[in-house]
Amino acid sequence: MELMTNLDRWREVRRGLSGPLGLVATMGWLHEGHLTLVRRAKAENRVVVVTLFVNPTQFGPGEDLAAYPRDLDRDRRLLEAEGVDFLLAPPVDQVYPPGFQTYVTVTALSRNLEGAARPGHFQGVATVVAKLFHLTRPDRAYFGQKDGQQAAVIRRMALDLDFPLEVVVCPTVREADGLAMSSRNMYLSVAERQAAPVLHKALRAAAHTLFPSAAGSGGVTAETLRDVVRQTVAEQPLARLEYVSVAWLDSLEEADGPALTPDSPPLMISLAARLGQTRLIDNILLGVG
């Protein structure tokens, strides 16, 4: 595996590569979720590029940019063991040179959920991913469903800006107790880590309310599903729910109105919660084939 830190040098190398090329974009501190994306990229492409860039424009005031875990040597060893071809890890001033002032905004899909909780976050995500797409020119780009809204934003951005690639969204990788793998899990205390699986438990409880029990009852409302999540999270005193959403998967607009049934269009139930100072997100898809 070759480590590339200079974008001019990378552009020279990229001109000599023949595809198909798979991209896995990361902020580092890799875990099994990232490596699962890498393995799929390896299986489906001739060349695999992993980017490692802690993107400052997606962090808001008071968020954990400075504290975000970084260990390039550790990540490099993990990727070498997976047979990755290139690790692209440019410095911030090459990605955002002096005078940088051009940003990408995906309007409607960025408005709710994490977009409301973290203003400007998805502008930073869409901008850096667009730049990485230009830099690497992948045939396929791999993302995890754990960041469900992010996946929707990136898909829309790639479609709207005519990027000639496939955005591949892979299932959330979870610990044995159901906690979604995340680089931020390292911030949890022992007690918080023991409490954290309540988030996935709450999502599963809401899903069970709709599947299969609603089939013969005329359905349930989105607010009923939200209440199931709220009540389940409330059973764990260390968890503080920030929001819960039951939204149509295609628009991420809340699915309020007629009762939901197992035959309703695809839904995403998502949440954000804090355990101590650590903010975690998770989601579950319903009605997706």
Secondary structure by P-SEA (a helix, b strand, c coil): ccccccaaaaaaaaaaccccbbbbbccccccaaaaaaaaaaaacccbbbbbbcccccccccccccccccccaaaaaaaaaaacccbbbbbcccccccccccbbbbbcccccccccccccaaaaaaaaaaaaaaaaccccbbbbbccaaaaaaaaaaaaaaaccccccccccccccccccccccccccccaaaaaacaaaaaaaaaaaaaacccccccccccaaaaaaaaaaaaacccccccccccccccccccccccccccccccbbbbbbbbbcccbbbbbccccccc
